[in-house]
Amino acid sequence: MGDKGGTIKLTEQTEKKGALHGIRVVEVGQLIAGPFCGQLLGDMGAEVVKIEPPETGDPMRAWGQGDRPTWWRVIGRNKYSVAANLRTPDGQELARKLILKADVLIENFRPGTLERWSLDPEELIKLNERLIVVRVSGYGQTGPYAQRAGFGGIAEAMGGWRKIVGEPDRPPSRMGISIGDTLAATYGCMGALAALHERETSGRGQIVDVALYESVLQVMEGLIPEWAVAGHKRERTGSRLPGIAPSNVYRCSDGEFLIGANQDSVFARLCDAMGRPDLISDPRYADHAARGRHQQELDDLISAWTAQFTVDELEGTMIEYGVPAGRILDAEDMLSDPHFAAREAIVTVDDPELGPTPMQGTFPKLSRTPSSVRRNAPREVGQDTDEIRRRWLGE
């Protein structure tokens, strides 16, 4: 349940199985791209065993703001921690035994690393023909760049994202989150689900090859054909999407507010809200193409109007006239927003060390087999090693 509904007691969540109940996942990745894929599968009900280096564990355990980092609580939830040094024969043997009992293996090391650790995915699939291996890397498992070190930020640059984000007179901006990593993780999860579905027919597993830069490229809309066909090269345009107007952040008397009214019928409703029905038939704004050509002057008109109102007042007007619009929220705003609470977009988990800890909920919403937070992120590296050895391996 959401924050306003109380704190989730995880001992009460064990009966919530999720759509992937019965699927076993071994995660040998670290940081974000591999572990976020594991989080998504775990939220959906899979039993995720995370293999971590003894003592140090995943570096994500120390990431986050403040003196008690909380990022691990999200990305490590719904997982079991097993300690194994994959650089040693004993660690490799334990990993191999667990992988041979698994449905999915997730890794996000540089190509060739698993092979050097005697965990070649092709060989593992020969031993466990139903195994699905999700391999996340900077540039993919093949091609001239495959062996290069890769991080999400580099993928954002190579995939085209950084080129177009920011103000035109300044260097490229960062998104503010690790979007390259999380996109790759999401595509890795998608690939795993597709492979699990195909396995129902073939009975065989396969390798899912996910490149960070390709994951970014996939969401770049018309970037490639716009250049190849029309000779248009997208550049940085700040908060504005060129040719799509009005669709921008506008200043109110006490803050900022986003309005998206570029569709003809929606623009007409905005004009009515502004008390300017004359703009509907004005040749400069009469259709989508015209508004795009006169984007700056249209934004100036709207800005002059919105500046007369508070955010609350403008939000009420936009709701009344059916114009898509929204507040610019931060974490504090989200925690008090009634819609977030009603949809359990944020859940509060009872953490044994931090106490009640709000975090994003599980998505998407499934009607019969909903995802859920069933386990806290492991507090100690390897805390579940004995349990997993007993349940998975019968040791």
C-alpha positions in Angstrom: 0.0 0.0 0.0 1.0 3.6 -0.5 2.4 5.9 2.2 -1.0 7.2 3.2 -2.2 3.7 3.6 0.5 2.6 6.0 3.8 0.8 5.9 4.3 -2.5 4.1 5.1 -5.3 6.6 7.1 -7.7 4.3 6.2 -10.7 6.4 2.7 -10.2 5.2 3.7 -10.0 1.6 5.0 -13.6 1.2 1.7 -14.8 -0.3 1.9 -12.3 -3.1 3.5 -14.4 -5.8 3.5 -12.3 -8.9 3.4 -13.3 -12.6 6.9 -14.7 -12.6 6.4 -16.9 -9.5 8.4 -20.1 -9.9 11.0 -18.5 -12.2 14.6 -18.6 -10.8 17.1 -15.9 -11.7 20.8 -15.6 -10.9 22.2 -12.1 -11.1 26.0 -11.7 -11.3 25.9 -8.1 -12.4 26.7 -5.0 -10.5 25.9 -1.2 -10.3 22.7 -0.5 -12.3 22.2 -2.1 -15.7 22.3 -5.7 -14.6 20.8 -5.2 -11.1 17.9 -3.1 -12.3 17.0 -5.9 -14.7 17.0 -8.2 -11.7 14.9 -5.8 -9.7 12.2 -5.7 -12.4 12.1 -9.5 -12.7 12.1 -9.8 -8.9 9.2 -7.3 -8.6 7.2 -9.5 -11.0 7.6 -12.5 -8.7 10.8 -14.2 -9.8 13.2 -15.5 -7.1 16.4 -13.6 -7.7 19.7 -14.8 -6.3 22.3 -12.1 -6.4 25.9 -13.3 -6.4 28.1 -10.7 -4.8 31.9 -10.5 -4.0 32.5 -11.5 -0.4 32.9 -8.7 2.0 32.7 -5.8 -0.5 29.4 -6.7 -2.2 27.9 -4.7 -5.0 29.2 -1.1 -5.0 25.5 0.1 -5.2 25.4 -0.6 -1.5 27.3 2.6 -0.9 25.5 4.8 -3.5 23.1 7.6 -2.7 22.8 10.9 -0.9 23.1 11.4 2.8 24.9 9.5 5.5 22.7 6.4 5.1 22.5 5.6 1.3 19.1 4.3 0.3 19.5 3.5 -3.4 20.4 -0.1 -2.5 17.0 -0.5 -0.8 15.3 -0.2 -4.2 17.6 -2.0 -6.6 18.3 -4.8 -4.1 14.7 -5.5 -3.1 13.2 -8.9 -3.7 16.7 -10.5 -3.9 18.7 -13.0 -2.0 22.4 -12.4 -1.5 24.9 -15.2 -2.0 28.6 -14.5 -1.5 31.0 -16.0 -4.1 34.3 -14.8 -5.5 33.9 -15.4 -9.2 37.6 -15.0 -9.8 38.3 -18.2 -7.9 37.5 -21.8 -8.8 35.4 -22.3 -5.7 33.3 -19.2 -6.5 32.9 -20.2 -10.1 31.8 -23.7 -9.1 29.1 -22.4 -6.7 27.9 -19.9 -9.4 27.8 -22.7 -12.0 25.7 -25.0 -9.7 23.2 -22.2 -9.1 23.0 -21.2 -12.8 22.3 -24.8 -13.7 19.2 -24.6 -11.5 18.1 -21.3 -12.9 15.8 -20.1 -15.6 17.6 -16.8 -16.2 21.1 -15.5 -15.8 21.8 -11.8 -15.8 25.3 -10.3 -16.2 26.6 -6.9 -17.2 30.4 -7.3 -17.4 32.6 -6.5 -20.3 32.2 -9.2 -23.1 34.6 -12.1 -22.4 34.5 -11.8 -18.6 32.2 -14.7 -18.0 34.2 -16.8 -20.4 37.4 -16.0 -18.5 35.6 -17.1 -15.3 34.8 -20.5 -16.8 31.1 -19.4 -17.0 30.8 -19.3 -20.8 27.1 -18.8 -21.5 27.2 -21.1 -24.6 28.6 -23.9 -22.4 26.1 -23.2 -19.6 23.2 -23.5 -22.1 24.6 -26.9 -23.2 24.4 -28.0 -19.6 21.0 -26.3 -18.9 19.3 -26.1 -22.3 16.4 -24.0 -20.9 18.7 -21.3 -19.6 18.2 -17.7 -20.8 21.2 -15.5 -20.4 20.8 -11.7 -20.4 24.1 -10.1 -21.3 24.2 -6.3 -20.9 27.3 -4.5 -22.1 28.2 -1.1 -23.4 28.4 -2.0 -27.1 27.0 -5.6 -27.3 28.8 -8.9 -27.6 29.9 -8.4 -31.2 31.3 -5.6 -33.4 34.5 -3.6 -33.4 33.7 -1.8 -30.2 32.6 -4.9 -28.2 35.7 -4.9 -26.0 35.6 -1.3 -25.1 34.7 -0.3 -21.5 31.2 1.0 -21.5 29.0 3.0 -19.0 25.5 4.4 -19.3 26.7 8.0 -19.8 28.9 6.9 -22.7 26.0 5.1 -24.2 23.8 8.2 -23.9 26.4 10.1 -25.8 26.9 7.5 -28.5 23.2 6.7 -28.8 22.3 10.3 -29.6 20.7 11.4 -26.3 23.3 13.7 -24.9 23.6 15.6 -28.3 20.1 16.9 -28.0 19.6 17.5 -24.3 20.3 20.9 -22.8 20.4 24.6 -23.9 21.7 25.3 -27.4 24.4 27.7 -26.2 25.8 25.3 -23.6 27.5 21.9 -23.5 25.2 18.8 -23.6 23.4 18.2 -20.3 22.9 15.0 -18.3 19.4 13.6 -17.9 19.7 13.7 -14.1 19.3 9.9 -13.8 21.2 7.0 -15.3 18.8 6.6 -18.2 21.3 4.7 -20.4 21.6 2.0 -17.7 18.0 1.8 -16.8 16.9 1.6 -20.5 19.3 -1.2 -21.1 18.0 -3.0 -18.0 14.4 -2.6 -19.1 15.2 -4.0 -22.6 17.1 -6.8 -20.9 14.0 -7.6 -18.9 11.8 -7.4 -22.0 14.2 -9.8 -23.8 14.1 -12.2 -20.9 10.3 -12.2 -20.9 10.2 -12.8 -24.7 12.7 -15.7 -24.4 10.7 -17.2 -21.5 7.6 -17.1 -23.7 9.4 -18.7 -26.7 10.8 -21.4 -24.4 7.3 -22.6 -23.8 7.2 -23.8 -27.4 10.8 -24.8 -28.1 11.9 -25.9 -24.6 15.2 -24.1 -25.2 16.9 -21.1 -23.8 18.9 -18.5 -25.6 21.2 -15.5 -25.2 19.7 -12.0 -25.0 22.4 -9.5 -26.2 21.7 -6.0 -24.9 23.9 -3.0 -25.7 23.6 0.1 -23.7 24.1 2.4 -26.7 21.4 0.6 -28.7 19.0 0.8 -25.8 19.4 4.6 -26.0 19.2 4.6 -29.8 15.9 2.7 -29.7 14.1 5.6 -28.0 15.4 8.4 -30.2 12.2 8.7 -32.2 12.7 10.0 -35.7 16.3 11.1 -35.1 17.8 8.8 -37.8 15.2 9.0 -40.6 14.8 12.8 -40.1 18.5 13.2 -41.1 18.6 10.5 -43.7 15.4 11.5 -45.5 14.9 15.1 -44.7 18.4 16.3 -44.0 17.3 17.6 -40.6 19.8 17.1 -37.7 18.3 17.5 -34.2 20.2 19.8 -31.9 19.8 21.0 -28.3 16.7 23.2 -27.9 16.3 23.4 -24.2 12.8 22.8 -22.9 11.2 23.2 -26.3 10.6 20.5 -28.9 11.0 22.4 -32.2 7.8 22.4 -34.3 5.6 21.1 -31.5 3.7 24.0 -30.1 2.6 24.9 -27.6 4.3 22.3 -25.4 6.6 23.9 -22.9 7.2 24.8 -19.3 5.6 28.2 -18.4 6.2 30.5 -15.5 3.5 31.2 -13.0 3.6 33.8 -10.2 4.8 31.1 -7.7 6.4 28.4 -9.8 6.5 26.6 -13.1 3.8 24.5 -15.0 3.9 22.4 -18.0 1.3 22.7 -20.7 1.0 20.4 -23.7 -1.6 21.7 -26.2 -0.2 21.2 -29.6 -3.1 19.2 -31.0 -5.6 21.4 -32.9 -8.6 20.6 -30.7 -6.6 20.9 -27.5 -5.1 24.2 -28.6 -8.6 25.5 -29.2 -9.5 24.6 -25.6 -6.4 26.4 -24.4 -7.4 29.5 -26.3 -10.8 29.4 -24.7 -9.2 29.1 -21.3 -7.0 32.1 -22.0 -10.0 34.1 -23.2 -8.4 34.4 -26.6 -10.7 32.5 -29.0 -9.3 34.8 -31.8 -6.1 32.8 -31.7 -7.9 29.7 -33.0 -8.4 31.2 -36.4 -5.3 33.4 -36.5 -3.3 32.2 -39.6 -0.1 32.1 -37.4 -1.6 29.5 -35.1 -4.4 27.9 -37.1 -2.8 24.5 -37.5 0.0 22.3 -36.2 2.5 23.4 -38.9 1.8 27.1 -38.4 2.1 26.9 -34.7 5.5 25.2 -35.2 6.7 28.1 -37.4 5.6 30.7 -34.8 6.6 28.8 -31.7 8.5 31.5 -30.0 5.8 34.2 -30.2 3.2 31.7 -29.2 5.2 30.7 -26.1 5.6 34.4 -25.3 1.9 34.9 -25.5 1.2 31.9 -23.2 3.9 32.9 -20.7 2.5 36.4 -20.4 -0.9 34.8 -19.6 0.3 32.1 -17.1 2.4 34.6 -15.2 -0.8 36.2 -13.9 -1.8 33.0 -11.9 -0.5 30.8 -9.2 0.3 27.1 -10.0 -2.9 26.1 -8.1 -5.0 28.6 -10.1 -3.6 27.5 -13.4 -4.0 23.9 -12.7 -7.6 24.4 -11.9 -8.2 26.2 -15.1 -6.4 23.5 -17.2 -8.5 20.8 -15.6 -11.7 22.8 -16.2 -11.0 23.2 -19.9 -9.5 19.7 -20.4 -6.0 20.8 -21.4 -3.2 18.4 -20.7 -1.0 20.0 -18.2 0.9 19.2 -15.0 3.0 20.4 -12.1 6.8 20.0 -12.0 7.1 17.6 -9.1 10.0 16.7 -6.9 10.2 13.9 -4.3 8.6 15.9 -1.6 5.7 16.8 -3.8 5.2 13.2 -4.8 5.0 12.0 -1.3 2.0 14.2 -0.6 0.3 13.7 -3.9 -3.1 11.9 -3.6 -2.9 10.3 -7.0 0.5 8.7 -6.3 -1.0 7.4 -3.0 -4.2 6.1 -4.6 -2.3 4.1 -7.2 0.5 3.0 -4.8 3.0 4.6 -7.1 5.1 5.1 -4.0 5.1 2.4 -1.3 6.5 2.6 2.2 8.6 -0.4 3.2 9.4 -1.4 6.8 13.2 -1.5 6.6 14.9 -3.1 9.6 17.7 -0.5 9.7 16.1 2.7 8.3 12.5 2.2 9.5 9.6 3.1 7.3 11.2 3.9 3.9 9.2 5.3 1.0 10.3 4.1 -2.5 8.8 3.8 -6.0 6.2 1.0 -6.2 6.0 -1.8 -8.8 5.0 -1.3 -12.4 3.2 -2.0 -14.6 -0.1 -3.0 -12.8 -1.3 -6.5 -13.5 -4.9 -7.2 -12.5 -4.6 -10.9 -11.4 -0.9 -11.4 -10.6 0.3 -8.0 -9.4 4.0 -7.3 -8.8 5.0 -6.4 -5.2 7.8 -5.7 -2.8 8.2 -9.0 -0.8 11.7 -8.8 0.6 14.0 -6.1 1.8 17.3 -5.6 0.0 19.8 -7.9 1.8 21.5 -6.0 4.6 24.6 -8.2 4.7 26.7 -9.6 1.8 26.1 -13.3 1.5 23.4 -13.4 4.2 21.3 -15.9 2.3 24.1 -18.2 1.1 23.3 -21.1 3.3 19.5 -20.9 2.6 20.0 -20.8 -1.1 22.5 -23.7 -1.0 19.9 -25.7 0.9 16.8 -24.9 -1.1 18.4 -24.8 -4.6 21.2 -27.3 -4.3 20.0 -29.6 -1.5 23.3 -29.1 0.4 
